[in-house]
Amino acid sequence: MRLSITESLIPGAKLGKSIYNERGNILLVEGLTLTQNMINRLVSLNIPFVYIQDSRTDDIIPAPTIAGGLRRDAIQTIESSFLDLKKNMKLDGSFTIEKANIKFAQIVRNIMEELNRNKELLTLLADVYTYDDYIFTHSFNVTLYTLAIGMELNINKKNLEALGLGAILHDVGKILVPVDALRKTGKLTVEEFEQIKKHAEYGFQLIKNVHTVSLLVANCAYQHHERLDGSGYPCGIKGDEIHYFGNA
């Protein structure tokens, strides 16, 4: 079995591993012979690579990745919580985050348990998924890698849980950004980019008002687009001015 760039696939190739959507449902099953139409569809879904059967590499078996059920349940929880938050923003957004915090904390603990069983960081995202619900899937993937790195750095459990929660919520401010700007596929105008950049401030404001959530979590949302050279946003701070969790 070997990895192949999707755009270089040729008809007749056989899938080495199944392809899933963001909810964990199989789109194309392992062993399926690909047609040109299937390949075109994979490219349109922005799937960068797939596993292909190859007799020359039959002895290469990818290490097991994050459990499909955990991924599916986590993404569904993130999605439902974010949508609930967006719906109730005019009522009490902080209460909605506080309610979702219990579910998010369990996601973080579940991922940490999974990572303790799987130390191969480079294989954690090796299963092939589509990315239609980008914010929700991206939030899960960022949480997965952030926790993996945090565990490698031996961050204590309390701070690691806060870091994981910050990773889940780092893009929560995007629920307040106009959908047209978020989903635009072409080049953004200056005004559209300025709208998107506001998500860091929006996220910070949403989280910091939740008294049961550490301010460290709010910092993840506020500073995750800052850069060490000062070229990031929203504040343009650099180096040690950026919080340790903001660099995660």
PyMOL commands that set and color helices and strands:
alter all, ss='L'
color gray80, all
select helices_A, chain A and resi 6-8+36-44+55-57+68-87+89-117+121-123+134-152+157-169+172-176+179-183+190-197+199-208+215-223+239-241+244-247
alter helices_A, ss='H'
color red, helices_A
select strands_A, chain A and resi 2-5+19-20+26-28+49-52+128-129
alter strands_A, ss='S'
color yellow, strands_A
deselect
rebuild
show_as cartoon
